[in-house]
Amino acid sequence: MRLVIAAAATIAAFSAAPTLAAPASTDPGPAPECNDSPNQLEMNTCTAQAFKREDALLNQVYAAYRAKLEPDRRAALTVAQKSWLAFRDTECKFEEDNYAGGSIQPAIWSTCLAGLTQERRKALAALLEDASH
């Protein structure tokens, strides 16, 4: 039961987090309220959707930033992004494994992916902002 409460708190914190300063047209609005899901299946679905939203936003910010870079910097960003994706997936697999076999495991996976993706999106958005000045 403590694990469920801890995971719900993590999901609630992510859901309440403000969205980043990406161009308004790329931000679909607030993250879903996954902690209001009435059961584990719906929470798992909600967190998966939250990750998909974050991933789509990250891809938009990445593409916009990449377009502002010179070719050599673009290549370096591509290498960095591939390395970051490998880190993100490995980190979240490590976190998810703590809940192996539990019904909350998919929510832990998606929440981890969404959180790290949001952090990366914010970092790239700041770089994009700097490059735009």
VEXKOL-806814 format. One record per residue: residue number from 1; y, z, x of N, C-alpha, C, O, CB in turn. Coordinates in nm, 3 decimals. Glycine has a CB too. Example, Ala and Ser with C-alpha at 12.3 -4.5 7.8 and 13.67 -1.06 7.14 Angstrom:
BEGIN
[atom 1; [-0.569; 0.780; 1.319]; [-0.450; 0.780; 1.230]; [-0.330; 0.780; 1.320]; [-0.332; 0.846; 1.424]; [-0.447; 0.905; 1.131]]
[atom 2; [-0.225; 0.708; 1.285]; [-0.106; 0.714; 1.367]; [0.003; 0.787; 1.290]; [0.114; 0.804; 1.341]; [-0.060; 0.572; 1.408]]
END
This chain:
BEGIN
[atom 1; [-0.118; 0.000; 0.081]; [0.000; 0.000; 0.000]; [0.126; 0.000; 0.087]; [0.224; -0.066; 0.053]; [-0.001; 0.120; -0.093]]
[atom 2; [0.124; 0.074; 0.197]; [0.240; 0.076; 0.286]; [0.270; -0.063; 0.340]; [0.386; -0.102; 0.355]; [0.217; 0.173; 0.401]]
[atom 3; [0.163; -0.140; 0.370]; [0.183; -0.274; 0.422]; [0.254; -0.362; 0.319]; [0.341; -0.441; 0.354]; [0.049; -0.337; 0.461]]
[atom 4; [0.216; -0.348; 0.194]; [0.278; -0.427; 0.088]; [0.424; -0.389; 0.075]; [0.510; -0.476; 0.061]; [0.204; -0.407; -0.046]]
[atom 5; [0.454; -0.260; 0.080]; [0.592; -0.214; 0.069]; [0.673; -0.264; 0.189]; [0.786; -0.311; 0.173]; [0.598; -0.060; 0.060]]
[atom 6; [0.617; -0.253; 0.309]; [0.688; -0.300; 0.429]; [0.712; -0.450; 0.422]; [0.821; -0.497; 0.456]; [0.607; -0.265; 0.556]]
[atom 7; [0.614; -0.524; 0.379]; [0.631; -0.669; 0.369]; [0.733; -0.704; 0.262]; [0.814; -0.794; 0.280]; [0.496; -0.737; 0.338]]
[atom 8; [0.729; -0.633; 0.151]; [0.827; -0.658; 0.045]; [0.968; -0.629; 0.094]; [1.062; -0.702; 0.061]; [0.796; -0.574; -0.079]]
[atom 9; [0.984; -0.524; 0.173]; [1.115; -0.492; 0.229]; [1.162; -0.602; 0.323]; [1.279; -0.639; 0.322]; [1.111; -0.358; 0.303]]
[atom 10; [1.071; -0.655; 0.404]; [1.104; -0.765; 0.494]; [1.146; -0.888; 0.415]; [1.244; -0.954; 0.448]; [0.986; -0.798; 0.587]]
[atom 11; [1.072; -0.917; 0.312]; [1.102; -1.033; 0.228]; [1.236; -1.013; 0.158]; [1.316; -1.106; 0.148]; [0.990; -1.058; 0.125]]
[atom 12; [1.260; -0.892; 0.108]; [1.386; -0.864; 0.040]; [1.503; -0.880; 0.136]; [1.607; -0.934; 0.100]; [1.384; -0.723; -0.020]]
[atom 13; [1.486; -0.832; 0.259]; [1.594; -0.844; 0.358]; [1.623; -0.990; 0.387]; [1.740; -1.029; 0.397]; [1.557; -0.771; 0.487]]
[atom 14; [1.519; -1.070; 0.402]; [1.539; -1.213; 0.427]; [1.605; -1.279; 0.307]; [1.696; -1.360; 0.322]; [1.405; -1.282; 0.460]]
[atom 15; [1.558; -1.245; 0.187]; [1.611; -1.307; 0.067]; [1.757; -1.275; 0.045]; [1.832; -1.357; -0.009]; [1.532; -1.264; -0.053]]
[atom 16; [1.800; -1.157; 0.088]; [1.938; -1.116; 0.069]; [2.029; -1.165; 0.180]; [2.151; -1.153; 0.169]; [1.946; -0.966; 0.059]]
[atom 17; [1.971; -1.219; 0.287]; [2.051; -1.264; 0.401]; [2.140; -1.379; 0.360]; [2.097; -1.468; 0.286]; [1.961; -1.305; 0.520]]
[atom 18; [2.265; -1.380; 0.407]; [2.353; -1.491; 0.373]; [2.306; -1.619; 0.439]; [2.243; -1.617; 0.545]; [2.497; -1.460; 0.414]]
[atom 19; [2.337; -1.729; 0.375]; [2.302; -1.856; 0.435]; [2.404; -1.891; 0.541]; [2.514; -1.834; 0.542]; [2.293; -1.968; 0.329]]
[atom 20; [2.371; -1.982; 0.631]; [2.455; -2.008; 0.746]; [2.573; -2.097; 0.716]; [2.590; -2.150; 0.606]; [2.374; -2.070; 0.853]]
[atom 21; [2.653; -2.112; 0.816]; [2.774; -2.193; 0.804]; [2.744; -2.339; 0.834]; [2.806; -2.398; 0.923]; [2.882; -2.140; 0.897]]
[atom 22; [2.652; -2.396; 0.764]; [2.626; -2.539; 0.774]; [2.723; -2.608; 0.679]; [2.783; -2.543; 0.593]; [2.476; -2.574; 0.739]]
[atom 23; [2.740; -2.737; 0.693]; [2.825; -2.807; 0.598]; [2.780; -2.776; 0.455]; [2.660; -2.771; 0.428]; [2.823; -2.959; 0.624]]
[atom 24; [2.875; -2.756; 0.364]; [2.843; -2.714; 0.228]; [2.743; -2.807; 0.160]; [2.662; -2.762; 0.080]; [2.970; -2.707; 0.145]]
[atom 25; [2.748; -2.934; 0.191]; [2.658; -3.028; 0.126]; [2.513; -3.009; 0.168]; [2.423; -3.058; 0.100]; [2.702; -3.169; 0.156]]
[atom 26; [2.488; -2.940; 0.280]; [2.351; -2.921; 0.324]; [2.295; -2.786; 0.282]; [2.177; -2.759; 0.304]; [2.342; -2.934; 0.474]]
[atom 27; [2.376; -2.701; 0.221]; [2.332; -2.567; 0.186]; [2.304; -2.560; 0.036]; [2.396; -2.570; -0.045]; [2.438; -2.461; 0.226]]
[atom 28; [2.176; -2.545; -0.003]; [2.141; -2.548; -0.144]; [2.172; -2.419; -0.218]; [2.142; -2.409; -0.337]; [1.997; -2.580; -0.158]]
[atom 29; [2.231; -2.321; -0.152]; [2.264; -2.197; -0.221]; [2.182; -2.081; -0.167]; [2.116; -2.094; -0.064]; [2.242; -2.211; -0.369]]
[atom 30; [2.186; -1.970; -0.236]; [2.119; -1.851; -0.187]; [1.967; -1.867; -0.182]; [1.908; -1.945; -0.257]; [2.155; -1.732; -0.273]]
[atom 31; [1.907; -1.792; -0.092]; [1.761; -1.794; -0.080]; [1.700; -1.738; -0.207]; [1.762; -1.657; -0.276]; [1.715; -1.712; 0.045]]
[atom 32; [1.579; -1.779; -0.240]; [1.513; -1.729; -0.360]; [1.491; -1.578; -0.353]; [1.479; -1.522; -0.244]; [1.379; -1.800; -0.381]]
[atom 33; [1.487; -1.515; -0.464]; [1.464; -1.370; -0.474]; [1.314; -1.343; -0.476]; [1.257; -1.309; -0.579]; [1.533; -1.311; -0.600]]
[atom 34; [1.252; -1.358; -0.361]; [1.107; -1.344; -0.354]; [1.058; -1.204; -0.387]; [0.945; -1.187; -0.434]; [1.058; -1.383; -0.217]]
[atom 35; [1.140; -1.105; -0.364]; [1.097; -0.969; -0.393]; [1.089; -0.942; -0.543]; [1.034; -0.840; -0.584]; [1.192; -0.869; -0.329]]
[atom 36; [1.142; -1.032; -0.626]; [1.131; -1.018; -0.770]; [1.005; -1.083; -0.826]; [0.982; -1.081; -0.947]; [1.253; -1.077; -0.838]]
[atom 37; [0.924; -1.139; -0.740]; [0.800; -1.205; -0.784]; [0.708; -1.101; -0.847]; [0.689; -0.992; -0.792]; [0.730; -1.277; -0.665]]
[atom 38; [0.650; -1.134; -0.963]; [0.568; -1.035; -1.034]; [0.430; -1.011; -0.974]; [0.364; -0.912; -1.007]; [0.552; -1.077; -1.176]]
[atom 39; [0.385; -1.101; -0.887]; [0.252; -1.081; -0.828]; [0.248; -1.147; -0.690]; [0.341; -1.218; -0.651]; [0.141; -1.140; -0.920]]
[atom 40; [0.140; -1.121; -0.619]; [0.130; -1.168; -0.481]; [0.129; -1.320; -0.471]; [0.190; -1.377; -0.381]; [0.005; -1.112; -0.416]]
[atom 41; [0.059; -1.385; -0.563]; [0.054; -1.532; -0.559]; [0.194; -1.591; -0.571]; [0.229; -1.684; -0.498]; [-0.037; -1.585; -0.672]]
[atom 42; [0.272; -1.539; -0.663]; [0.408; -1.591; -0.680]; [0.497; -1.556; -0.561]; [0.584; -1.634; -0.524]; [0.470; -1.537; -0.809]]
[atom 43; [0.475; -1.439; -0.500]; [0.550; -1.402; -0.380]; [0.514; -1.497; -0.267]; [0.603; -1.541; -0.193]; [0.521; -1.256; -0.340]]
[atom 44; [0.386; -1.529; -0.252]; [0.344; -1.623; -0.148]; [0.409; -1.760; -0.169]; [0.455; -1.822; -0.074]; [0.190; -1.636; -0.148]]
[atom 45; [0.412; -1.805; -0.294]; [0.473; -1.934; -0.326]; [0.623; -1.931; -0.299]; [0.678; -2.026; -0.242]; [0.446; -1.970; -0.473]]
[atom 46; [0.687; -1.824; -0.340]; [0.831; -1.811; -0.320]; [0.868; -1.811; -0.172]; [0.962; -1.879; -0.132]; [0.882; -1.683; -0.386]]
[atom 47; [0.795; -1.736; -0.090]; [0.826; -1.731; 0.052]; [0.798; -1.866; 0.119]; [0.870; -1.905; 0.211]; [0.744; -1.621; 0.120]]
[atom 48; [0.696; -1.936; 0.073]; [0.669; -2.070; 0.127]; [0.785; -2.165; 0.094]; [0.824; -2.246; 0.178]; [0.536; -2.127; 0.071]]
[atom 49; [0.838; -2.154; -0.026]; [0.953; -2.237; -0.065]; [1.076; -2.200; 0.015]; [1.155; -2.287; 0.053]; [0.981; -2.223; -0.216]]
[atom 50; [1.095; -2.070; 0.041]; [1.209; -2.027; 0.122]; [1.201; -2.086; 0.262]; [1.301; -2.130; 0.317]; [1.215; -1.872; 0.129]]
[atom 51; [1.080; -2.088; 0.318]; [1.065; -2.150; 0.450]; [1.096; -2.299; 0.445]; [1.165; -2.350; 0.533]; [0.923; -2.128; 0.503]]
[atom 52; [1.046; -2.369; 0.345]; [1.073; -2.513; 0.334]; [1.223; -2.540; 0.325]; [1.272; -2.637; 0.384]; [1.001; -2.571; 0.210]]
[atom 53; [1.295; -2.455; 0.253]; [1.440; -2.472; 0.242]; [1.506; -2.452; 0.379]; [1.591; -2.531; 0.420]; [1.498; -2.372; 0.140]]
[atom 54; [1.466; -2.346; 0.448]; [1.524; -2.320; 0.580]; [1.491; -2.432; 0.677]; [1.576; -2.473; 0.757]; [1.472; -2.186; 0.636]]
[atom 55; [1.369; -2.482; 0.671]; [1.328; -2.589; 0.761]; [1.410; -2.716; 0.735]; [1.451; -2.784; 0.829]; [1.179; -2.618; 0.745]]
[atom 56; [1.433; -2.747; 0.608]; [1.513; -2.865; 0.575]; [1.656; -2.849; 0.626]; [1.715; -2.943; 0.678]; [1.514; -2.889; 0.422]]
[atom 57; [1.712; -2.729; 0.610]; [1.848; -2.704; 0.660]; [1.853; -2.713; 0.812]; [1.947; -2.770; 0.868]; [1.898; -2.567; 0.613]]
[atom 58; [1.753; -2.656; 0.878]; [1.747; -2.665; 1.024]; [1.744; -2.812; 1.067]; [1.817; -2.850; 1.158]; [1.623; -2.591; 1.079]]
[atom 59; [1.663; -2.892; 1.003]; [1.653; -3.033; 1.041]; [1.786; -3.106; 1.023]; [1.819; -3.194; 1.103]; [1.545; -3.102; 0.958]]
[atom 60; [1.862; -3.070; 0.920]; [1.993; -3.132; 0.899]; [2.091; -3.092; 1.009]; [2.162; -3.177; 1.063]; [2.049; -3.093; 0.762]]
[atom 61; [2.095; -2.963; 1.042]; [2.187; -2.916; 1.146]; [2.146; -2.973; 1.282]; [2.231; -3.015; 1.360]; [2.189; -2.761; 1.152]]
[atom 62; [2.016; -2.975; 1.309]; [1.965; -3.031; 1.435]; [2.007; -3.177; 1.449]; [2.055; -3.218; 1.555]; [1.811; -3.019; 1.441]]
[atom 63; [1.989; -3.255; 1.344]; [2.024; -3.397; 1.349]; [2.175; -3.417; 1.370]; [2.217; -3.504; 1.446]; [1.979; -3.469; 1.220]]
[atom 64; [2.255; -3.335; 1.303]; [2.400; -3.347; 1.317]; [2.443; -3.309; 1.459]; [2.528; -3.376; 1.518]; [2.471; -3.257; 1.215]]
[atom 65; [2.386; -3.204; 1.513]; [2.421; -3.163; 1.650]; [2.373; -3.267; 1.750]; [2.446; -3.304; 1.842]; [2.360; -3.024; 1.682]]
[atom 66; [2.250; -3.312; 1.733]; [2.192; -3.411; 1.825]; [2.277; -3.537; 1.831]; [2.294; -3.597; 1.937]; [2.049; -3.446; 1.782]]
[atom 67; [2.331; -3.578; 1.717]; [2.414; -3.698; 1.710]; [2.543; -3.686; 1.790]; [2.600; -3.787; 1.831]; [2.447; -3.730; 1.565]]
[atom 68; [2.589; -3.564; 1.813]; [2.712; -3.542; 1.889]; [2.691; -3.540; 2.039]; [2.787; -3.542; 2.115]; [2.775; -3.412; 1.846]]
[atom 69; [2.566; -3.537; 2.083]; [2.536; -3.522; 2.225]; [2.523; -3.655; 2.297]; [2.490; -3.758; 2.237]; [2.408; -3.443; 2.241]]
[atom 70; [2.551; -3.651; 2.425]; [2.527; -3.765; 2.512]; [2.375; -3.781; 2.528]; [2.301; -3.684; 2.508]; [2.598; -3.747; 2.653]]
[atom 71; [2.327; -3.901; 2.563]; [2.183; -3.925; 2.571]; [2.104; -3.825; 2.656]; [1.996; -3.783; 2.616]; [2.160; -4.061; 2.623]]
[atom 72; [2.157; -3.787; 2.772]; [2.082; -3.693; 2.856]; [2.072; -3.555; 2.791]; [1.969; -3.489; 2.802]; [2.148; -3.681; 2.994]]
[atom 73; [2.178; -3.512; 2.723]; [2.176; -3.383; 2.654]; [2.087; -3.390; 2.531]; [2.023; -3.292; 2.494]; [2.319; -3.341; 2.615]]
[atom 74; [2.084; -3.508; 2.466]; [1.996; -3.527; 2.351]; [1.851; -3.508; 2.391]; [1.773; -3.444; 2.320]; [2.017; -3.667; 2.290]]
[atom 75; [1.815; -3.565; 2.506]; [1.677; -3.551; 2.555]; [1.645; -3.405; 2.586]; [1.536; -3.357; 2.557]; [1.654; -3.639; 2.681]]
[atom 76; [1.741; -3.335; 2.645]; [1.720; -3.193; 2.677]; [1.704; -3.111; 2.549]; [1.622; -3.020; 2.543]; [1.837; -3.139; 2.761]]
[atom 77; [1.784; -3.143; 2.447]; [1.772; -3.073; 2.319]; [1.636; -3.097; 2.255]; [1.576; -3.005; 2.199]; [1.884; -3.117; 2.223]]
[atom 78; [1.588; -3.218; 2.264]; [1.456; -3.250; 2.208]; [1.347; -3.166; 2.274]; [1.260; -3.112; 2.206]; [1.424; -3.400; 2.224]]
[atom 79; [1.352; -3.155; 2.406]; [1.255; -3.073; 2.480]; [1.268; -2.926; 2.438]; [1.168; -2.859; 2.414]; [1.276; -3.087; 2.633]]
[atom 80; [1.392; -2.879; 2.429]; [1.415; -2.740; 2.390]; [1.364; -2.713; 2.248]; [1.304; -2.609; 2.222]; [1.565; -2.705; 2.400]]
[atom 81; [1.389; -2.806; 2.158]; [1.346; -2.788; 2.019]; [1.193; -2.786; 2.007]; [1.137; -2.706; 1.933]; [1.404; -2.899; 1.930]]
[atom 82; [1.127; -2.873; 2.080]; [0.981; -2.873; 2.078]; [0.926; -2.742; 2.132]; [0.829; -2.688; 2.079]; [0.925; -2.992; 2.159]]
[atom 83; [0.988; -2.691; 2.237]; [0.946; -2.562; 2.293]; [0.972; -2.449; 2.194]; [0.890; -2.359; 2.178]; [1.019; -2.535; 2.426]]
[atom 84; [1.086; -2.455; 2.128]; [1.118; -2.351; 2.030]; [1.020; -2.355; 1.913]; [0.976; -2.250; 1.867]; [1.262; -2.369; 1.978]]
[atom 85; [0.985; -2.474; 1.866]; [0.888; -2.485; 1.756]; [0.753; -2.425; 1.795]; [0.690; -2.356; 1.715]; [0.870; -2.632; 1.715]]
[atom 86; [0.710; -2.451; 1.918]; [0.584; -2.393; 1.965]; [0.594; -2.241; 1.969]; [0.500; -2.171; 1.929]; [0.547; -2.448; 2.105]]
[atom 87; [0.706; -2.189; 2.018]; [0.727; -2.044; 2.020]; [0.723; -1.987; 1.879]; [0.652; -1.891; 1.852]; [0.861; -2.009; 2.087]]
[atom 88; [0.800; -2.048; 1.788]; [0.807; -1.998; 1.650]; [0.670; -1.989; 1.587]; [0.633; -1.886; 1.530]; [0.896; -2.087; 1.566]]
[atom 89; [0.594; -2.096; 1.598]; [0.462; -2.099; 1.535]; [0.368; -1.997; 1.598]; [0.290; -1.933; 1.528]; [0.403; -2.238; 1.546]]
[atom 90; [0.373; -1.983; 1.730]; [0.288; -1.887; 1.800]; [0.327; -1.744; 1.763]; [0.240; -1.660; 1.738]; [0.297; -1.907; 1.952]]
[atom 91; [0.456; -1.716; 1.761]; [0.506; -1.583; 1.725]; [0.464; -1.545; 1.583]; [0.419; -1.433; 1.559]; [0.659; -1.578; 1.738]]
[atom 92; [0.479; -1.639; 1.491]; [0.444; -1.609; 1.352]; [0.293; -1.596; 1.333]; [0.248; -1.517; 1.251]; [0.499; -1.717; 1.259]]
[atom 93; [0.217; -1.672; 1.406]; [0.070; -1.658; 1.401]; [0.032; -1.518; 1.449]; [-0.054; -1.452; 1.389]; [0.000; -1.767; 1.488]]
[atom 94; [0.095; -1.472; 1.556]; [0.070; -1.338; 1.608]; [0.103; -1.233; 1.502]; [0.025; -1.140; 1.479]; [0.152; -1.313; 1.737]]
[atom 95; [0.219; -1.247; 1.438]; [0.259; -1.150; 1.334]; [0.166; -1.156; 1.214]; [0.126; -1.053; 1.160]; [0.403; -1.177; 1.290]]
[atom 96; [0.132; -1.275; 1.172]; [0.045; -1.295; 1.055]; [-0.093; -1.235; 1.077]; [-0.154; -1.182; 0.984]; [0.033; -1.444; 1.023]]
[atom 97; [-0.142; -1.244; 1.199]; [-0.277; -1.194; 1.228]; [-0.294; -1.045; 1.199]; [-0.405; -0.997; 1.179]; [-0.311; -1.220; 1.373]]
[atom 98; [-0.182; -0.971; 1.196]; [-0.190; -0.830; 1.161]; [-0.237; -0.809; 1.018]; [-0.280; -0.699; 0.983]; [-0.056; -0.763; 1.181]]
[atom 99; [-0.228; -0.912; 0.935]; [-0.263; -0.903; 0.793]; [-0.380; -0.993; 0.757]; [-0.399; -1.029; 0.641]; [-0.143; -0.938; 0.707]]
[atom 100; [-0.459; -1.030; 0.858]; [-0.570; -1.123; 0.838]; [-0.659; -1.078; 0.723]; [-0.702; -0.963; 0.717]; [-0.654; -1.136; 0.967]]
[atom 101; [-0.685; -1.170; 0.633]; [-0.773; -1.143; 0.520]; [-0.703; -1.080; 0.401]; [-0.763; -1.070; 0.294]; [-0.883; -1.055; 0.563]]
[atom 102; [-0.579; -1.038; 0.418]; [-0.507; -0.975; 0.308]; [-0.434; -1.078; 0.224]; [-0.400; -1.187; 0.271]; [-0.408; -0.873; 0.361]]
[atom 103; [-0.410; -1.043; 0.099]; [-0.343; -1.137; 0.009]; [-0.197; -1.159; 0.048]; [-0.136; -1.257; 0.007]; [-0.352; -1.086; -0.135]]
[atom 104; [-0.143; -1.069; 0.127]; [-0.003; -1.081; 0.169]; [0.013; -1.169; 0.294]; [0.124; -1.204; 0.331]; [0.054; -0.944; 0.196]]
[atom 105; [-0.098; -1.205; 0.356]; [-0.092; -1.282; 0.480]; [-0.006; -1.408; 0.468]; [0.074; -1.433; 0.558]; [-0.233; -1.320; 0.523]]
[atom 106; [-0.019; -1.489; 0.362]; [0.066; -1.609; 0.353]; [0.215; -1.575; 0.343]; [0.298; -1.648; 0.397]; [0.024; -1.691; 0.232]]
[atom 107; [0.249; -1.466; 0.275]; [0.390; -1.428; 0.264]; [0.444; -1.383; 0.400]; [0.559; -1.410; 0.432]; [0.407; -1.315; 0.161]]
[atom 108; [0.363; -1.315; 0.477]; [0.404; -1.272; 0.611]; [0.430; -1.396; 0.697]; [0.532; -1.403; 0.767]; [0.296; -1.181; 0.677]]
[atom 109; [0.339; -1.491; 0.693]; [0.352; -1.616; 0.769]; [0.483; -1.688; 0.731]; [0.563; -1.722; 0.818]; [0.230; -1.709; 0.743]]
[atom 110; [0.502; -1.710; 0.602]; [0.619; -1.785; 0.557]; [0.749; -1.710; 0.584]; [0.850; -1.771; 0.620]; [0.607; -1.815; 0.409]]
[atom 111; [0.747; -1.579; 0.566]; [0.867; -1.499; 0.590]; [0.905; -1.503; 0.738]; [1.023; -1.513; 0.772]; [0.846; -1.354; 0.544]]
[atom 112; [0.806; -1.495; 0.824]; [0.830; -1.504; 0.968]; [0.888; -1.641; 1.003]; [0.988; -1.650; 1.074]; [0.700; -1.478; 1.047]]
[atom 113; [0.825; -1.747; 0.953]; [0.874; -1.882; 0.980]; [1.017; -1.900; 0.931]; [1.102; -1.955; 1.001]; [0.782; -1.987; 0.914]]
[atom 114; [1.044; -1.853; 0.810]; [1.177; -1.868; 0.752]; [1.280; -1.791; 0.832]; [1.390; -1.841; 0.858]; [1.177; -1.821; 0.607]]
[atom 115; [1.248; -1.670; 0.872]; [1.342; -1.588; 0.947]; [1.377; -1.647; 1.082]; [1.494; -1.656; 1.118]; [1.287; -1.450; 0.965]]
[atom 116; [1.275; -1.689; 1.157]; [1.301; -1.749; 1.288]; [1.370; -1.884; 1.275]; [1.454; -1.919; 1.358]; [1.171; -1.765; 1.365]]
[atom 117; [1.336; -1.958; 1.171]; [1.400; -2.088; 1.147]; [1.547; -2.068; 1.112]; [1.632; -2.144; 1.157]; [1.327; -2.164; 1.035]]
[atom 118; [1.575; -1.967; 1.032]; [1.714; -1.938; 0.997]; [1.794; -1.900; 1.122]; [1.908; -1.944; 1.139]; [1.721; -1.823; 0.893]]
[atom 119; [1.736; -1.819; 1.209]; [1.803; -1.782; 1.334]; [1.834; -1.906; 1.418]; [1.944; -1.920; 1.471]; [1.717; -1.684; 1.415]]
[atom 120; [1.737; -1.995; 1.430]; [1.756; -2.117; 1.510]; [1.863; -2.205; 1.446]; [1.947; -2.263; 1.515]; [1.623; -2.195; 1.523]]
[atom 121; [1.859; -2.215; 1.315]; [1.959; -2.295; 1.243]; [2.099; -2.242; 1.270]; [2.191; -2.320; 1.294]; [1.930; -2.295; 1.091]]
[atom 122; [2.115; -2.112; 1.265]; [2.247; -2.052; 1.291]; [2.291; -2.078; 1.435]; [2.409; -2.106; 1.460]; [2.243; -1.900; 1.264]]
[atom 123; [2.199; -2.070; 1.528]; [2.233; -2.095; 1.669]; [2.277; -2.241; 1.688]; [2.377; -2.267; 1.754]; [2.112; -2.063; 1.760]]
[atom 124; [2.202; -2.333; 1.630]; [2.240; -2.474; 1.642]; [2.369; -2.504; 1.567]; [2.449; -2.587; 1.611]; [2.128; -2.564; 1.591]]
[atom 125; [2.391; -2.437; 1.454]; [2.516; -2.457; 1.378]; [2.636; -2.413; 1.461]; [2.741; -2.476; 1.457]; [2.511; -2.380; 1.243]]
[atom 126; [2.621; -2.304; 1.536]; [2.730; -2.259; 1.622]; [2.757; -2.360; 1.732]; [2.872; -2.386; 1.765]; [2.698; -2.122; 1.683]]
[atom 127; [2.651; -2.417; 1.789]; [2.668; -2.521; 1.891]; [2.734; -2.645; 1.831]; [2.820; -2.708; 1.893]; [2.532; -2.558; 1.954]]
[atom 128; [2.694; -2.679; 1.711]; [2.754; -2.794; 1.641]; [2.902; -2.769; 1.616]; [2.985; -2.858; 1.636]; [2.680; -2.821; 1.507]]
[atom 129; [2.935; -2.650; 1.573]; [3.075; -2.613; 1.551]; [3.156; -2.627; 1.678]; [3.266; -2.682; 1.677]; [3.086; -2.472; 1.498]]
[atom 130; [3.101; -2.576; 1.789]; [3.169; -2.587; 1.919]; [3.186; -2.734; 1.960]; [3.290; -2.772; 2.013]; [3.091; -2.511; 2.029]]
[atom 131; [3.084; -2.815; 1.936]; [3.089; -2.956; 1.974]; [3.188; -3.035; 1.889]; [3.234; -3.141; 1.929]; [2.951; -3.018; 1.964]]
[atom 132; [3.219; -2.982; 1.772]; [3.310; -3.052; 1.680]; [3.456; -3.026; 1.713]; [3.545; -3.089; 1.656]; [3.282; -3.009; 1.538]]
[atom 133; [3.481; -2.933; 1.804]; [3.621; -2.901; 1.840]; [3.662; -2.967; 1.968]; [3.776; -2.950; 2.012]; [3.640; -2.751; 1.853]]
END
